Amino acid sequence: MSEVTEPLVKTASFSVMGLRIRTSNAPGDADIHIPKIYSRFYKEDIPKQMELLRKFDPLFAVYFNYASDETGAYDFLLGYAVDPKTKLLPGMELVHIETQNGRYFHIQPGAPEEVVPKFWAEIWNHPEIPKIRTYQMDWEEYSEAGIRVFLSTK
């Protein structure tokens, strides 16, 4: 991944309901707390709870409210796209993702717990991507078609 070849796109706005935490990429923070959110998400059978509320199917992992860049704190929400007027389920929060510019990256097939951290490490170490990121709202989409990541960029 030496040059950025992914085209710049403008996304539509949408809302995601799910479980939210505040974390950072400091050792012992996101690497522990994000897997705990995934575990809770499936332990509480949230996909089943939200079955009738989902607008479309991918599971979204949304990164937002960045304090600075990848070195600062940020919010993480795991959930599904829903109508913005949907009544919140107990213990869940709703985040509205505004229209924004960015790029989609497809992640190589493999176990998400292995390929996703590897992808983010490549992004952080990429010579060009840190210069064009805007740290608005980024997300991962998990679907039968695979995993893709949206990064807000210039």
Phi, psi and chi 1 to 4 in degrees:
 res  aa     phi    psi   chi1   chi2   chi3   chi4
   1 MET       -   77.0 -165.9 -169.1  -70.2      -
   2 SER   -95.7  -38.3   58.2      -      -      -
   3 GLU  -122.7  156.9   60.3 -176.7   62.7      -
   4 VAL   -84.1  112.0  179.8      -      -      -
   5 THR  -108.7  -10.7   57.6      -      -      -
   6 GLU   -69.3  133.2  -69.8   72.3   14.2      -
   7 PRO   -71.2  149.3   24.4  -30.9      -      -
   8 LEU   -74.7  129.8 -173.4   64.6      -      -
   9 VAL  -127.2  161.5  -61.7      -      -      -
  10 LYS  -111.9  123.7 -172.8  172.1 -165.9   92.8
  11 THR   -85.7  160.9   65.2      -      -      -
  12 ALA   -83.9  159.2      -      -      -      -
  13 SER   -82.2  151.1   62.5      -      -      -
  14 PHE  -160.9  167.6   63.0  101.4      -      -
  15 SER  -120.8  144.1  -62.3      -      -      -
  16 VAL  -126.3  131.0  176.8      -      -      -
  17 MET  -108.3  136.6 -178.3 -168.4  -58.8      -
  18 GLY   177.2 -159.5      -      -      -      -
  19 LEU   -92.5  137.3  -59.5  175.9      -      -
  20 ARG  -126.7  142.9  178.2  178.3  177.8  169.9
  21 ILE  -139.5  162.8   59.0  167.5      -      -
  22 ARG  -108.1  131.4 -177.0   92.0  176.1  147.1
  23 THR  -151.4 -173.3 -169.0      -      -      -
  24 SER  -152.9  173.0   76.1      -      -      -
  25 ASN   -90.6   11.4  -67.8  -35.4      -      -
  26 ALA   -64.6  145.0      -      -      -      -
  27 PRO   -53.3  134.1  -24.1   33.1      -      -
  28 GLY    85.3    6.2      -      -      -      -
  29 ASP  -109.8  -92.7 -157.0   -7.6      -      -
  30 ALA   -58.7  -36.4      -      -      -      -
  31 ASP   -64.1  -16.9   56.2  -25.4      -      -
  32 ILE  -105.1  -46.1  -67.9  176.4      -      -
  33 HIS   -73.5  -35.9  -65.3  108.7      -      -
  34 ILE   -66.6  -46.4  -70.8  176.6      -      -
  35 PRO   -58.7  -32.7  -27.7   36.4      -      -
  36 LYS   -65.0  -37.2  -77.4 -177.3 -179.5  178.6
  37 ILE   -65.5  -43.6  -74.0  -70.1      -      -
  38 TYR   -60.2  -43.7  -83.8   90.7      -      -
  39 SER   -61.5  -47.5  178.1      -      -      -
  40 ARG   -62.4  -40.7 -179.5  176.6  159.7 -148.0
  41 PHE   -55.5  -45.1 -169.2   81.3      -      -
  42 TYR   -84.4  -32.9  -69.8  107.4      -      -
  43 LYS   -62.0  -40.3 -167.7  176.8 -167.4  179.3
  44 GLU   -86.3    4.6  -65.2  178.4   16.1      -
  45 ASP    52.5   46.5 -156.0    8.2      -      -
  46 ILE   -63.1  -36.2  -69.9  172.0      -      -
  47 PRO   -55.4  -38.9  -29.2   37.4      -      -
  48 LYS   -71.1  -42.0 -179.7   74.7  172.4  161.6
  49 GLN   -59.6  -33.5  -70.5 -178.4   45.2      -
  50 MET   -98.3    3.5  -67.1 -173.6   68.1      -
  51 GLU   -49.4  -43.7 -161.9  168.0   50.4      -
  52 LEU   -87.1  -10.0  -59.6  176.0      -      -
  53 LEU   -94.6  -21.1  -57.0  175.7      -      -
  54 ARG   -61.6  136.6  -65.7 -176.1 -153.5  174.6
  55 LYS   -83.8  -44.4 -129.0  174.2  139.9  178.1
  56 PHE  -149.7  167.9   41.3   90.7      -      -
  57 ASP   -81.4  -31.2 -118.3   -3.4      -      -
  58 PRO   -55.8  148.5  -16.7   25.2      -      -
  59 LEU   -83.4  130.5  173.9   62.9      -      -
  60 PHE  -108.5  135.4  -72.7   90.6      -      -
  61 ALA  -115.5  107.4      -      -      -      -
  62 VAL  -104.7  135.1 -175.0      -      -      -
  63 TYR  -114.6  125.6  -58.2   81.2      -      -
  64 PHE  -160.3  179.5   59.5  107.1      -      -
  65 ASN    53.1   46.6  -74.4  -19.4      -      -
  66 TYR   -64.5  131.9  -71.6   96.9      -      -
  67 ALA   -71.3  -32.7      -      -      -      -
  68 SER  -154.1  -92.0   56.1      -      -      -
  69 ASP  -131.5 -153.9   55.5   17.6      -      -
  70 GLU   -67.1   -9.3   74.5  -86.2    0.4      -
  71 THR   -91.8  -11.8   63.1      -      -      -
  72 GLY   -99.3  179.6      -      -      -      -
  73 ALA   -73.1  156.4      -      -      -      -
  74 TYR  -156.6  163.2   57.2   86.9      -      -
  75 ASP   -93.5  147.6  -72.6  -13.2      -      -
  76 PHE  -130.6  128.5  174.4   85.0      -      -
  77 LEU  -129.3  130.6 -176.2  134.2      -      -
  78 LEU  -112.1  120.1 -178.0   64.8      -      -
  79 GLY  -177.9 -159.2      -      -      -      -
  80 TYR  -123.5  152.9  -67.9  102.3      -      -
  81 ALA   -68.3  135.1      -      -      -      -
  82 VAL  -139.1  166.7  -63.5      -      -      -
  83 ASP   -63.2  136.4 -175.5  -68.6      -      -
  84 PRO   -61.9  -17.0   12.4  -19.8      -      -
  85 LYS   -93.4    3.9  -63.8  176.4 -170.6  122.4
  86 THR   -61.7  135.9  -59.1      -      -      -
  87 LYS   -69.2  132.1 -175.8  179.3  174.8 -163.3
  88 LEU   -64.1  137.6  -78.7  175.0      -      -
  89 LEU   -79.3  152.1  -65.8  176.0      -      -
  90 PRO   -54.4  134.1  -22.1   31.3      -      -
  91 GLY    80.5    1.4      -      -      -      -
  92 MET  -110.9  162.9  -67.3 -161.6 -153.6      -
  93 GLU  -129.1  162.5  -64.5 -172.3   35.7      -
  94 LEU  -120.3  132.8 -175.1   73.2      -      -
  95 VAL  -122.7  134.9   63.9      -      -      -
  96 HIS  -101.5  125.9 -174.2   69.7      -      -
  97 ILE  -101.2  113.5  -61.7  166.9      -      -
  98 GLU   -75.2  161.5  -62.6  -65.8  -24.3      -
  99 THR   -57.7  134.5  -60.8      -      -      -
 100 GLN  -155.2  166.0   61.4 -175.9   -3.2      -
 101 ASN   -94.7  147.7  -66.8  -35.3      -      -
 102 GLY   178.0 -165.8      -      -      -      -
 103 ARG  -136.7  142.0  -68.6  171.3  167.7   82.4
 104 TYR   -96.4  136.2  -81.9  103.6      -      -
 105 PHE  -121.6  134.4  -63.3   82.2      -      -
 106 HIS   -93.9  135.6  -68.7  -85.6      -      -
 107 ILE   -95.4  140.2  -65.2 -176.8      -      -
 108 GLN   -57.5  147.6   65.4 -170.0   28.9      -
 109 PRO   -60.7  151.0  -19.3   29.5      -      -
 110 GLY   151.5  179.2      -      -      -      -
 111 ALA   -65.8  124.6      -      -      -      -
 112 PRO   -52.0  -39.1  -26.9   34.5      -      -
 113 GLU   -66.6  -13.1   62.2  -85.9   12.0      -
 114 GLU  -102.6  -48.9  -66.7  172.2   12.6      -
 115 VAL   -76.4  -31.3  -62.8      -      -      -
 116 VAL   -69.6  -49.9  173.1      -      -      -
 117 PRO   -59.5  -35.9  -24.7   34.2      -      -
 118 LYS   -64.0  -42.5 -178.0  178.9  177.9 -151.6
 119 PHE   -59.5  -49.3  168.7   83.0      -      -
 120 TRP   -62.8  -37.6  -77.6  108.6      -      -
 121 ALA   -62.2  -39.2      -      -      -      -
 122 GLU   -65.5  -39.6  -71.9  174.4    8.0      -
 123 ILE   -62.9  -48.0  -70.3  -62.1      -      -
 124 TRP   -62.8  -31.2  -60.9  -30.0      -      -
 125 ASN   -97.3    0.3  -66.8  -49.8      -      -
 126 HIS   -68.4  140.4 -168.5  -77.3      -      -
 127 PRO   -70.3  -26.4   20.5  -28.5      -      -
 128 GLU  -106.7  -38.6  -64.0  -59.4  -43.3      -
 129 ILE   -59.4  -44.4  -68.1  176.2      -      -
 130 PRO   -57.4  -28.6  -27.7   37.1      -      -
 131 LYS   -72.9  -25.4  -63.6  174.4 -168.3  170.7
 132 ILE  -106.4   -6.8   61.9  172.1      -      -
 133 ARG   -69.2  144.0  -74.0 -170.5   67.6 -166.6
 134 THR  -110.2   -8.4   57.8      -      -      -
 135 TYR    53.3   45.9  -62.5   95.6      -      -
 136 GLN   -88.8  -85.4  -68.1  176.1   37.2      -
 137 MET  -137.3  126.4  -64.5 -172.8  115.6      -
 138 ASP  -118.7  156.8  -55.0  -46.5      -      -
 139 TRP  -156.9  158.4   60.5   85.3      -      -
 140 GLU  -107.8  142.6  -61.0  157.6    3.2      -
 141 GLU  -118.4  126.4  -65.0  176.8   19.9      -
 142 TYR  -112.1  117.2  -64.2   84.9      -      -
 143 SER  -144.2  178.1   69.8      -      -      -
 144 GLU   -62.7  -24.7  -71.6 -176.8   15.5      -
 145 ALA   -76.2  -10.9      -      -      -      -
 146 GLY   124.4 -160.5      -      -      -      -
 147 ILE  -115.7  131.8  -55.5  168.7      -      -
 148 ARG  -133.4  152.3   69.9 -179.8 -170.7  161.5
 149 VAL  -121.5  134.0  176.2      -      -      -
 150 PHE  -104.3  127.0  176.4   84.6      -      -
 151 LEU  -115.0  128.2  -66.4  179.3      -      -
 152 SER   -72.0  123.7   56.2      -      -      -
 153 THR  -141.3  169.0   63.9      -      -      -
 154 LYS   -79.0      -  -60.0  175.3 -161.0  170.1
